Amino acid sequence: MLSWAITFLIIALIAALLGFGGIAGAASGIAQVLFVVFLIAFVVSLIWPRVRT
């Protein structure tokens, strides 16, 4: 999931450099959402083994 976030971030940066504002904004938004989902999944995976025991 982190790799997808990085991919969309790179797409957003390239689109912004080329002047495609709409595509850059959309890709940036998708990258932000995927990064937050990744962080939540990471924190849950760290906490889950301690909760189960």
DSSP file (Angstrom, degrees, kcal/mol; ACC not computed):
  #  RESIDUE AA STRUCTURE BP1 BP2  ACC     N-H-->O    O-->H-N    N-H-->O    O-->H-N    TCO  KAPPA ALPHA  PHI   PSI    X-CA   Y-CA   Z-CA
    1    1 A M     >        0   0    0      0, 0.0     4,-1.9     0, 0.0     5,-0.1   0.000 360.0 360.0 360.0 -36.0    0.0    0.0    0.0
    2    2 A L  H  >  +     0   0    0      1,-0.2     4,-2.3     2,-0.2     5,-0.2   0.868 360.0  55.5 -65.3 -34.5    2.9    2.3    0.7
    3    3 A S  H  > S+     0   0    0      1,-0.2     4,-2.3     2,-0.2    -1,-0.2   0.876 106.2  51.0 -66.7 -35.4    4.2    1.6   -2.8
    4    4 A W  H  > S+     0   0    0      2,-0.2     4,-2.5     1,-0.2    -1,-0.2   0.897 109.3  51.1 -65.9 -39.4    0.9    2.8   -4.3
    5    5 A A  H  X S+     0   0    0     -4,-1.9     4,-1.9     1,-0.2    -2,-0.2   0.913 111.7  46.6 -63.7 -42.3    1.0    6.0   -2.2
    6    6 A I  H  X S+     0   0    0     -4,-2.3     4,-2.3     2,-0.2    -1,-0.2   0.892 110.9  53.4 -66.6 -39.1    4.6    6.7   -3.5
    7    7 A T  H  X S+     0   0    0     -4,-2.3     4,-2.3     1,-0.2    -2,-0.2   0.933 110.7  45.4 -61.1 -46.8    3.5    5.9   -7.1
    8    8 A F  H  X S+     0   0    0     -4,-2.5     4,-2.4     1,-0.2    -1,-0.2   0.841 110.6  55.0 -67.4 -31.6    0.6    8.4   -6.9
    9    9 A L  H  X S+     0   0    0     -4,-1.9     4,-2.3    -5,-0.2    -1,-0.2   0.917 109.1  46.9 -65.0 -42.6    2.9   10.9   -5.3
   10   10 A I  H  X S+     0   0    0     -4,-2.3     4,-2.5     2,-0.2     5,-0.2   0.902 111.7  50.9 -65.4 -41.3    5.3   10.6   -8.2
   11   11 A I  H  X S+     0   0    0     -4,-2.3     4,-2.6     1,-0.2    -2,-0.2   0.913 110.6  50.1 -61.1 -41.8    2.5   10.9  -10.7
   12   12 A A  H  X S+     0   0    0     -4,-2.4     4,-2.3     2,-0.2    -2,-0.2   0.904 110.9  48.6 -63.9 -41.4    1.3   14.0   -8.9
   13   13 A L  H  X S+     0   0    0     -4,-2.3     4,-2.1     2,-0.2    -2,-0.2   0.916 113.5  46.1 -66.0 -42.8    4.7   15.6   -9.0
   14   14 A I  H  X S+     0   0    0     -4,-2.5     4,-1.8     2,-0.2    -2,-0.2   0.917 113.4  49.2 -66.3 -42.6    5.2   14.9  -12.7
   15   15 A A  H  X>S+     0   0    0     -4,-2.6     5,-2.8    -5,-0.2     4,-0.7   0.884 110.7  50.8 -64.4 -37.9    1.8   16.1  -13.5
   16   16 A A  H ><5S+     0   0    0     -4,-2.3     3,-0.6     1,-0.2    -1,-0.2   0.891 109.0  51.1 -66.6 -38.7    2.4   19.3  -11.5
   17   17 A L  H 3<5S+     0   0    0     -4,-2.1    -1,-0.2     1,-0.2    -2,-0.2   0.846 111.5  47.7 -66.1 -32.7    5.7   19.9  -13.3
   18   18 A L  H 3<5S-     0   0    0     -4,-1.8    -1,-0.2    -5,-0.1    -2,-0.2   0.526 120.4-108.5 -87.2  -6.1    4.0   19.5  -16.7
   19   19 A G  T <<5S+     0   0    0     -4,-0.7     2,-1.3    -3,-0.6    -3,-0.2   0.636  72.4 138.0  93.2  14.6    1.1   21.9  -15.7
   20   20 A F     >< +     0   0    0     -5,-2.8     4,-2.2     1,-0.2    -1,-0.2  -0.706  22.7 172.8 -93.4  85.8   -1.7   19.4  -15.3
   21   21 A G  H  > S+     0   0    0     -2,-1.3     4,-2.5     1,-0.2    -1,-0.2   0.874  71.5  50.3 -65.6 -41.1   -3.3   20.8  -12.2
   22   22 A G  H  > S+     0   0    0      2,-0.2     4,-2.2     1,-0.2    -1,-0.2   0.927 113.9  43.7 -65.4 -45.1   -6.4   18.6  -12.1
   23   23 A I  H  > S+     0   0    0      2,-0.2     4,-2.7     1,-0.2     5,-0.2   0.895 113.8  51.9 -66.6 -39.6   -4.5   15.4  -12.5
   24   24 A A  H  X S+     0   0    0     -4,-2.2     4,-2.2     1,-0.2    -2,-0.2   0.910 110.9  47.6 -64.2 -42.0   -1.9   16.5  -10.0
   25   25 A G  H  X S+     0   0    0     -4,-2.5     4,-2.3     2,-0.2    -2,-0.2   0.911 113.4  47.3 -65.2 -42.2   -4.5   17.4   -7.4
   26   26 A A  H  X S+     0   0    0     -4,-2.2     4,-2.3     2,-0.2    -2,-0.2   0.928 114.0  46.6 -65.8 -45.1   -6.4   14.1   -7.8
   27   27 A A  H  X S+     0   0    0     -4,-2.7     4,-2.3     1,-0.2    -1,-0.2   0.874 112.0  51.9 -65.6 -36.6   -3.2   12.0   -7.6
   28   28 A S  H  X S+     0   0    0     -4,-2.2     4,-2.2    -5,-0.2    -1,-0.2   0.911 109.5  49.2 -65.8 -42.0   -2.0   14.0   -4.6
   29   29 A G  H  X S+     0   0    0     -4,-2.3     4,-2.3     2,-0.2    -2,-0.2   0.912 111.5  48.7 -63.0 -42.9   -5.4   13.3   -2.8
   30   30 A I  H  X S+     0   0    0     -4,-2.3     4,-2.6     1,-0.2     5,-0.2   0.906 110.6  51.6 -63.5 -41.6   -5.2    9.6   -3.6
   31   31 A A  H  X S+     0   0    0     -4,-2.3     4,-2.1     1,-0.2    -1,-0.2   0.896 109.7  49.7 -62.9 -40.2   -1.6    9.5   -2.3
   32   32 A Q  H  X S+     0   0    0     -4,-2.2     4,-2.2     2,-0.2    -2,-0.2   0.921 111.8  47.7 -65.1 -44.0   -2.6   11.2    0.9
   33   33 A V  H  X S+     0   0    0     -4,-2.3     4,-2.4     1,-0.2    -2,-0.2   0.928 112.7  48.3 -63.8 -44.9   -5.5    8.8    1.5
   34   34 A L  H  X S+     0   0    0     -4,-2.6     4,-2.4     1,-0.2    -1,-0.2   0.874 110.5  52.1 -63.8 -36.6   -3.5    5.7    0.8
   35   35 A F  H  X S+     0   0    0     -4,-2.1     4,-2.5     2,-0.2    -1,-0.2   0.908 110.1  47.9 -67.2 -41.2   -0.7    7.0    3.1
   36   36 A V  H  X S+     0   0    0     -4,-2.2     4,-2.4     2,-0.2    -2,-0.2   0.918 112.0  49.5 -64.8 -42.8   -3.2    7.5    6.0
   37   37 A V  H  X S+     0   0    0     -4,-2.4     4,-2.5     1,-0.2    -2,-0.2   0.907 110.8  51.1 -61.9 -41.0   -4.7    4.1    5.4
   38   38 A F  H  X S+     0   0    0     -4,-2.4     4,-2.4     2,-0.2    -2,-0.2   0.922 110.0  49.1 -61.0 -45.0   -1.1    2.6    5.4
   39   39 A L  H  X S+     0   0    0     -4,-2.5     4,-2.5     2,-0.2    -2,-0.2   0.908 111.4  48.9 -62.9 -42.2   -0.3    4.4    8.7
   40   40 A I  H  X S+     0   0    0     -4,-2.4     4,-2.5     1,-0.2    -1,-0.2   0.927 112.7  47.7 -63.1 -44.6   -3.5    3.1   10.4
   41   41 A A  H  X S+     0   0    0     -4,-2.5     4,-2.2     1,-0.2    -2,-0.2   0.875 111.9  51.3 -63.9 -37.0   -2.9   -0.4    9.2
   42   42 A F  H  X S+     0   0    0     -4,-2.4     4,-1.4     2,-0.2    -2,-0.2   0.927 111.3  45.9 -66.0 -45.9    0.7   -0.2   10.4
   43   43 A V  H  X S+     0   0    0     -4,-2.5     4,-2.0     1,-0.2    -2,-0.2   0.910 113.0  50.2 -64.8 -42.1   -0.3    1.0   13.9
   44   44 A V  H  X S+     0   0    0     -4,-2.5     4,-2.8     1,-0.2    -1,-0.2   0.900 108.7  52.4 -63.0 -39.8   -3.0   -1.6   14.2
   45   45 A S  H  < S+     0   0    0     -4,-2.2    -1,-0.2     1,-0.2    -2,-0.2   0.786 110.5  48.7 -68.8 -25.6   -0.5   -4.4   13.2
   46   46 A L  H  < S+     0   0    0     -4,-1.4     4,-0.4    -3,-0.2    -1,-0.2   0.862 118.6  38.2 -77.4 -36.0    1.8   -3.2   15.9
   47   47 A I  H >X S+     0   0    0     -4,-2.0     4,-1.5     1,-0.1     3,-0.8   0.828  99.7  75.8 -83.7 -34.6   -0.8   -3.1   18.6
   48   48 A W  H 3X S+     0   0    0     -4,-2.8     4,-2.0     1,-0.3     3,-0.3   0.842  91.6  51.5 -54.4 -45.7   -2.8   -6.2   17.7
   49   49 A P  H 3> S+     0   0    0      0, 0.0     4,-0.9     0, 0.0    -1,-0.3   0.864 111.0  49.6 -63.2 -32.2   -0.4   -8.9   19.0
   50   50 A R  H <4 S+     0   0    0     -3,-0.8    -2,-0.2    -4,-0.4    -3,-0.1   0.809 110.9  49.6 -74.0 -29.8   -0.2   -7.2   22.4
   51   51 A V  H  < S+     0   0    0     -4,-1.5    -1,-0.2    -3,-0.3    -3,-0.1   0.858 105.7  56.6 -75.9 -35.8   -4.0   -7.0   22.6
   52   52 A R  H  <        0   0    0     -4,-2.0    -1,-0.2     1,-0.2    -2,-0.2   0.777 360.0 360.0 -70.3 -26.4   -4.6  -10.6   21.8
   53   53 A T     <        0   0    0     -4,-0.9    -1,-0.2    -3,-0.0    -2,-0.2   0.470 360.0 360.0 -91.9 360.0   -2.4  -12.0   24.6
